[in-house]
Amino acid sequence: MTDKGTGDKIKGKAKEVAGDVTGNDKMKAEGMFDQALGKVKEVAADAKDKVEEVSKEIKNKLDK
């Protein structure tokens, strides 16, 4: 199973909100970073899935 970054995005949002509520700028920044990391993982997983899909289509066409 591919990591789509959902955990990082949720954890990051929680940190961001907690940092905002408590006035902890470092925690807020860490939360924003975690969310960005989650988004990067999501994009990478989507690209990987697309590459696998296209490679299967090409393989099927070559096998005919």
Contacts in CASP RR format, 6 or more apart in sequence:
PFRMAT RR
TARGET T0000
AUTHOR 0000-0000-0000
METHOD contacts of the structure
MODEL  1
MTDKGTGDKIKGKAKEVAGDVTGNDKMKAEGMFDQALGKVKEVAADAKDK
VEEVSKEIKNKLDK
2 45 0 8 1.000
2 48 0 8 1.000
2 49 0 8 1.000
3 41 0 8 1.000
3 45 0 8 1.000
4 41 0 8 1.000
4 42 0 8 1.000
4 45 0 8 1.000
4 46 0 8 1.000
5 37 0 8 1.000
5 38 0 8 1.000
5 39 0 8 1.000
5 41 0 8 1.000
5 42 0 8 1.000
5 45 0 8 1.000
6 38 0 8 1.000
6 42 0 8 1.000
7 38 0 8 1.000
8 34 0 8 1.000
8 35 0 8 1.000
8 37 0 8 1.000
8 38 0 8 1.000
8 41 0 8 1.000
9 34 0 8 1.000
9 35 0 8 1.000
9 38 0 8 1.000
9 39 0 8 1.000
9 42 0 8 1.000
11 31 0 8 1.000
11 34 0 8 1.000
12 30 0 8 1.000
12 31 0 8 1.000
12 32 0 8 1.000
12 33 0 8 1.000
12 34 0 8 1.000
12 35 0 8 1.000
13 31 0 8 1.000
13 35 0 8 1.000
14 31 0 8 1.000
15 27 0 8 1.000
15 28 0 8 1.000
15 30 0 8 1.000
15 31 0 8 1.000
15 34 0 8 1.000
16 27 0 8 1.000
16 28 0 8 1.000
16 31 0 8 1.000
16 32 0 8 1.000
16 35 0 8 1.000
18 24 0 8 1.000
18 27 0 8 1.000
19 25 0 8 1.000
19 27 0 8 1.000
19 28 0 8 1.000
19 31 0 8 1.000
20 28 0 8 1.000
END
